[in-house]
Amino acid sequence: MPTYDYKCTKCQYTFEYFQAMSDEPLVECLKCSSTVRRLISGGTGLIFKGSGFYKTDYNIQDKTATKKFTKPEKKKDKVKKKND
């Protein structure tokens, strides 16, 4: 459930209110009982929590690491010729 920011149109009091997205917006100021309007916020960034995420997981990798794998050349067996 998100936290919404509200601002009173009369006393300019700004406050946060924790409510479900399906709940109706508040209409009354908590201090002066005048009308309030819900403010638009930018939200929060993406946060990874837990033991499965590492700082190095999303770093830019070295360009040489992204090159296609090439097979090493096979060594040719030297055949010894027998002298008659």
N, C-alpha and C positions, 0 to 999 in steps of 0.2 A: 504494500500500500504506500502510495507516495505522500510526501509532505507538500502542502500547498502554501504559498505566500499570499497574504491578504493585506490590503491597505485601506484604512478608513478615509472616506471622502471629506469628512469634517475635521477631525483632530489629527489626521495624517499618521495615526498609530499603525505601525507595520508589525505583523505577527505571522507565525507559521502555525499550520493546523494539519495534523495527521488524519487523513481520511481516505476511504476507498474511492477508486475512480468512478464507481457507480453512484456514490453519494451526491446529493444536491449541494451546490456551492453555498457557503455561508452568506448571509445577507445582512447580519447585524454585528457592529463593532463590539468587542469584548469590554471596552472601557466606557464609551459614551453612548452606546446603543444606536448610533447612526448607521448609515449604509456603508458597506464595504465592497471592494471589488477585488477579484482574484487576479494576482499578477502572473505574468508569463515568465517562467524561469527557463534557463538553459539546460537544467538537469545536471546529472553527474556524468563523468566519463566512465568508460568501461573499466571495471575493476576485477582482476583475477585474484581469487582467494583459494587457498588450499595447498596441498603438498605437491600437486601435479604440475604446477606452473613454475618456470624458472626464468630468471632475468635474461638469460641468453637464448631462450626459445625464439624470440621474435626480433633478434638483432639482425642487421644486414650482414649477410655472409660474404666472405671473400669471393671475388669474381672467379678465381681459379677453381673454387670448389664446385661451381655450377657447370663447369665444362663437362661434356660427355666423356664417359669412360672409354679409353682406348685400350685395346688388347695389346699386351706386350708382344714384340716380335718373337717368333719361335727361333731358337738357336738351331742352326743346321748342324746335323751330326757330321763330323769329319770322318770320312771313310778312308782308312789307311789302305793304300795299294801295296800289294805284296810284290816284291821284285822276284822274278823267276830266276 
